[in-house]
Amino acid sequence: MASDSYDRLGDASVSANTREVPVPQKAVNLELVKQGGEVYWGVREKDGAVVASQLYDPIQNDPGVRFLTSTVIDDDSRQLPVPDAVSDHWNEEAGGVSVSGGDRLEFVTSDELAADEQLLVLPDWQVEAVLGDE
C-alpha cells in the first residue's frame, strides 16, 4: 500500500498518430507544468513510476530518481509528447509493449511531489501498484 496521499489530476488517451497526450487542465492550474514549457522526465527507483516536472533540479538531485529526457508541451493545445525513453521504460517494466495509441495515462500528484512541481504519469496497468488502495 502506498504511504503517500495522492491527488488524481485526470487521465487522457495517447494519440496513435503523434504519441502525444493532453495534459489535464488541473495540472496546469496547480502550476506543475506550463503550456509551452519544458517537461523533464525521470523514473522513481522505488516503484518504477515515471515522474514529470517543469523543474530539472529536483529530478536530477534526487538520488531515488533517474533522469530520462525532456520534452515541451504544446503552447496552444496542452499536448505533451511521450518520449521514446519513457515508452522504453514502460515496455521494460511491463515486459513488452505497454502503452500505445488509445491507451490512457493517469496524471497524479501528492503534497510531496507538488512541493517540487512534480507529477506522476502512470499507464493504467501501473496505477494500482503505485497508488495502492486509493
C-alpha angles and dihedrals in degrees: 000000000000118000095205125075108237131207114209108219097186141280136248141183124257113241112244092212103045104019088230128134127201112245112232113253090234090064089054093044090053088050093237088131133008131222107252090015131122118258121206118209128207141159126238109229094210096064109000092247117155115240122203125190142162087224120076100192099063090054095043094045097046109097089204094058128070115208114231113173145298137251136178128246113232109255096222107035106028089237113161117200113226103224124223091246090060094045090048091052092051090048090052091048093049097039095239142017102336108166124036138151112314094021116127125239122200120217113211138170139175135199090266094048094043090053086067093038091251136140136181121242107205131182113226092255091058101044099088094043092053101035098038117202096345 
